[in-house]
Amino acid sequence: MALVGGGGAGNTAGGNPSGTGSSLNYIGNHVYGYSGTVTYNNNFTTCLDHTTGNEYIQCRVYWSFSEAGNDNVEMQIFMNDELIFANEALNLVASEPYATTYVDILIPSFTRIKIGALNATDTTTHPVNVTLTGRTYA
């Protein structure tokens, strides 16, 4: 989303500053996204999907797994359909420390960012929540 005005404040028109969804929300120079609960299986499941404007974003992405059934879970981030981050948590159990994990990233201007997860063990479905919090810079 393009920055507007002389003060570098993010344009919140059309945003959803209090809800969940697959896109990012802007308030001033802050950016965030809450996927809500998304069910994933052995195919990549998109939790957040957004294309940035002329700003770049410095942010932290969190994955929270409320159950994983001892499956191997792969967390992935794509920029412009290229895989830039993949991390697999082995035998994930929701009560373990890896049940919530994060990574810090920098999203360049005019970039499509897709964040999600997949079950690397089998076709069993499980819930995941993805949260992105950060700051925009013009």
C-alpha positions in Angstrom: 0.0 0.0 0.0 1.4 3.4 -1.0 2.2 5.9 1.6 0.2 9.2 1.3 0.6 12.7 2.7 3.8 14.5 3.6 4.2 12.9 7.0 4.9 9.3 5.8 1.7 8.0 7.3 0.3 4.8 5.9 -2.9 5.0 3.9 -5.5 3.0 5.9 -8.4 3.5 3.4 -10.0 0.1 2.6 -8.0 -1.6 5.4 -9.4 -3.7 8.2 -7.6 -2.3 11.3 -9.2 -4.6 13.8 -9.9 -7.9 12.0 -8.3 -11.0 10.5 -7.7 -11.7 6.8 -5.0 -12.5 4.3 -3.8 -8.9 3.7 -1.8 -6.5 5.7 -3.2 -3.5 7.6 -1.5 -0.1 8.0 -1.9 2.4 10.8 0.5 5.3 10.5 3.9 3.8 9.9 2.9 0.5 11.6 1.9 -2.6 9.7 0.3 -5.8 10.9 -1.6 -8.8 9.7 -3.6 -11.5 11.5 -4.5 -14.5 9.5 -7.0 -15.9 12.0 -7.1 -19.7 12.2 -6.2 -21.3 8.9 -6.2 -25.1 8.4 -3.2 -26.5 6.5 -2.4 -29.9 5.1 0.4 -31.4 3.0 0.1 -28.6 0.4 1.3 -25.1 1.0 -1.6 -23.1 2.6 -1.5 -19.3 2.3 -2.2 -17.5 5.6 -1.1 -13.9 4.6 -0.9 -12.7 1.0 -0.2 -9.0 0.2 1.6 -6.8 -2.3 3.4 -3.8 -0.9 3.5 -0.3 -2.4 6.4 2.1 -2.6 7.3 1.5 1.1 9.5 -1.2 2.5 8.6 -3.1 5.7 10.8 -4.3 8.5 8.8 -6.9 10.4 8.5 -10.1 12.5 6.4 -13.0 11.3 5.0 -15.4 13.9 3.5 -18.9 13.4 1.4 -20.3 16.2 0.3 -24.0 16.2 -2.4 -25.0 18.6 -2.1 -28.6 17.6 0.2 -30.5 15.2 -0.2 -34.1 16.2 3.6 -34.8 16.3 3.8 -34.0 12.6 6.6 -32.2 10.9 5.4 -28.7 10.1 7.1 -26.5 7.5 6.8 -22.7 7.7 7.4 -20.8 4.4 7.7 -17.3 3.1 7.6 -16.4 -0.6 8.5 -13.0 -2.1 7.3 -12.6 -5.7 6.7 -16.4 -5.8 10.2 -17.2 -4.9 10.8 -19.1 -1.6 13.0 -17.0 0.6 12.4 -18.8 4.0 11.6 -22.3 5.0 11.9 -23.9 8.4 10.7 -27.3 9.4 9.8 -28.1 13.0 10.1 -31.9 13.6 7.5 -33.8 15.6 5.8 -30.6 16.6 3.6 -30.8 19.7 1.5 -27.7 20.6 2.9 -27.5 24.2 6.5 -27.3 23.0 8.5 -24.1 22.6 8.4 -24.4 18.7 4.6 -24.3 18.8 5.1 -20.5 18.4 8.1 -19.5 16.3 9.1 -16.3 14.5 11.5 -14.9 12.0 12.5 -11.3 11.3 12.4 -10.2 7.6 12.6 -7.1 5.4 10.0 -6.8 2.6 11.1 -4.6 -0.3 8.9 -2.1 -2.1 6.5 -3.5 -4.7 6.8 -7.1 -3.5 4.2 -9.8 -3.2 4.6 -11.5 0.1 2.9 -14.9 0.8 3.3 -16.6 4.2 2.0 -20.0 5.2 2.6 -23.5 6.3 2.3 -27.1 5.3 2.3 -30.6 6.9 5.6 -32.2 5.8 4.6 -35.5 7.3 1.3 -36.6 5.8 -2.1 -35.2 4.7 -3.4 -34.6 8.2 -4.9 -31.1 8.7 -4.1 -28.9 11.6 -4.8 -25.2 12.5 -2.2 -22.4 12.4 -2.3 -18.7 13.1 0.1 -16.3 11.4 0.8 -12.8 12.7 3.0 -10.1 11.1 4.0 -7.0 13.0 6.3 -4.3 11.9 7.0 -0.8 10.6 6.9 0.8 7.2 9.6 3.1 5.8 9.2 5.3 2.7 
